[in-house]
Amino acid sequence: MQTNQSEVQKDRSRLYHSVFGTPDGRRVLMDLMSFSGFMSDPFDANPHVTSYRTGVRTVVSHILRHLSMNNVDDLIGLTPKEESK
């Protein structure tokens, strides 16, 4: 049973890489990070706002885990680069 779950996890990660590993996929991921406030502080004086923001950020966190991007250094490559003039 453990092997089957491991294979499912590997297949799921492969799918995430095939979608988000492309230039367009990275642009979508950056958009999701921006929309979710992933790089911002989710806390607010209103606990309902904090809960909402945390929930939205969880989706991006889930994607990043499948892409094995677990630290800031991994995310640096996702930031848009200035185009040369």
TORKOL-4160 file (C-alpha; in steps of 0.2 Angstrom, whole numbers, padded with zeros to 4 digits, m for minus):
85
<pt num="1" X="0000" Y="0000" Z="0000"/>
<pt num="2" X="0014" Y="0012" Z="0004"/>
<pt num="3" X="0022" Y="0010" Z="m0013"/>
<pt num="4" X="0005" Y="0014" Z="m0022"/>
<pt num="5" X="0004" Y="0030" Z="m0012"/>
<pt num="6" X="0022" Y="0034" Z="m0016"/>
<pt num="7" X="0019" Y="0031" Z="m0034"/>
<pt num="8" X="0003" Y="0042" Z="m0034"/>
<pt num="9" X="0013" Y="0056" Z="m0026"/>
<pt num="10" X="0027" Y="0055" Z="m0038"/>
<pt num="11" X="0014" Y="0055" Z="m0053"/>
<pt num="12" X="0005" Y="0070" Z="m0045"/>
<pt num="13" X="0022" Y="0080" Z="m0043"/>
<pt num="14" X="0026" Y="0075" Z="m0061"/>
<pt num="15" X="0010" Y="0083" Z="m0067"/>
<pt num="16" X="0013" Y="0099" Z="m0057"/>
<pt num="17" X="0030" Y="0100" Z="m0065"/>
<pt num="18" X="0023" Y="0098" Z="m0082"/>
<pt num="19" X="0010" Y="0112" Z="m0079"/>
<pt num="20" X="0020" Y="0124" Z="m0069"/>
<pt num="21" X="0038" Y="0120" Z="m0076"/>
<pt num="22" X="0034" Y="0129" Z="m0092"/>
<pt num="23" X="0037" Y="0148" Z="m0095"/>
<pt num="24" X="0018" Y="0151" Z="m0096"/>
<pt num="25" X="0015" Y="0140" Z="m0080"/>
<pt num="26" X="0028" Y="0150" Z="m0071"/>
<pt num="27" X="0019" Y="0166" Z="m0076"/>
<pt num="28" X="0002" Y="0158" Z="m0069"/>
<pt num="29" X="0011" Y="0153" Z="m0053"/>
<pt num="30" X="0018" Y="0171" Z="m0051"/>
<pt num="31" X="0000" Y="0177" Z="m0054"/>
<pt num="32" X="m0007" Y="0165" Z="m0041"/>
<pt num="33" X="0007" Y="0171" Z="m0028"/>
<pt num="34" X="0002" Y="0189" Z="m0031"/>
<pt num="35" X="m0016" Y="0186" Z="m0030"/>
<pt num="36" X="m0015" Y="0176" Z="m0014"/>
<pt num="37" X="m0003" Y="0188" Z="m0006"/>
<pt num="38" X="0009" Y="0173" Z="m0003"/>
<pt num="39" X="0024" Y="0184" Z="0000"/>
<pt num="40" X="0014" Y="0195" Z="0012"/>
<pt num="41" X="0009" Y="0194" Z="0030"/>
<pt num="42" X="m0008" Y="0186" Z="0031"/>
<pt num="43" X="m0012" Y="0193" Z="0048"/>
<pt num="44" X="m0026" Y="0206" Z="0051"/>
<pt num="45" X="m0034" Y="0213" Z="0066"/>
<pt num="46" X="m0050" Y="0204" Z="0060"/>
<pt num="47" X="m0047" Y="0185" Z="0063"/>
<pt num="48" X="m0059" Y="0181" Z="0048"/>
<pt num="49" X="m0048" Y="0191" Z="0036"/>
<pt num="50" X="m0033" Y="0182" Z="0043"/>
<pt num="51" X="m0042" Y="0165" Z="0041"/>
<pt num="52" X="m0047" Y="0169" Z="0023"/>
<pt num="53" X="m0029" Y="0175" Z="0018"/>
<pt num="54" X="m0021" Y="0160" Z="0026"/>
<pt num="55" X="m0033" Y="0148" Z="0016"/>
<pt num="56" X="m0030" Y="0157" Z="0000"/>
<pt num="57" X="m0011" Y="0156" Z="0003"/>
<pt num="58" X="m0013" Y="0137" Z="0007"/>
<pt num="59" X="m0017" Y="0134" Z="m0012"/>
<pt num="60" X="0000" Y="0141" Z="m0018"/>
<pt num="61" X="0009" Y="0132" Z="m0004"/>
<pt num="62" X="0002" Y="0116" Z="m0010"/>
<pt num="63" X="0008" Y="0119" Z="m0028"/>
<pt num="64" X="0025" Y="0124" Z="m0022"/>
<pt num="65" X="0027" Y="0108" Z="m0011"/>
<pt num="66" X="0023" Y="0098" Z="m0027"/>
<pt num="67" X="0037" Y="0108" Z="m0036"/>
<pt num="68" X="0049" Y="0105" Z="m0021"/>
<pt num="69" X="0050" Y="0124" Z="m0019"/>
<pt num="70" X="0052" Y="0125" Z="0000"/>
<pt num="71" X="0062" Y="0140" Z="0002"/>
<pt num="72" X="0065" Y="0158" Z="m0004"/>
<pt num="73" X="0080" Y="0154" Z="m0014"/>
<pt num="74" X="0069" Y="0142" Z="m0025"/>
<pt num="75" X="0056" Y="0156" Z="m0027"/>
<pt num="76" X="0069" Y="0169" Z="m0033"/>
<pt num="77" X="0069" Y="0161" Z="m0050"/>
<pt num="78" X="0050" Y="0164" Z="m0052"/>
<pt num="79" X="0052" Y="0183" Z="m0050"/>
<pt num="80" X="0050" Y="0192" Z="m0066"/>
<pt num="81" X="0066" Y="0198" Z="m0074"/>
<pt num="82" X="0068" Y="0215" Z="m0081"/>
<pt num="83" X="0068" Y="0215" Z="m0100"/>
<pt num="84" X="0083" Y="0223" Z="m0108"/>
<pt num="85" X="0079" Y="0239" Z="m0118"/>
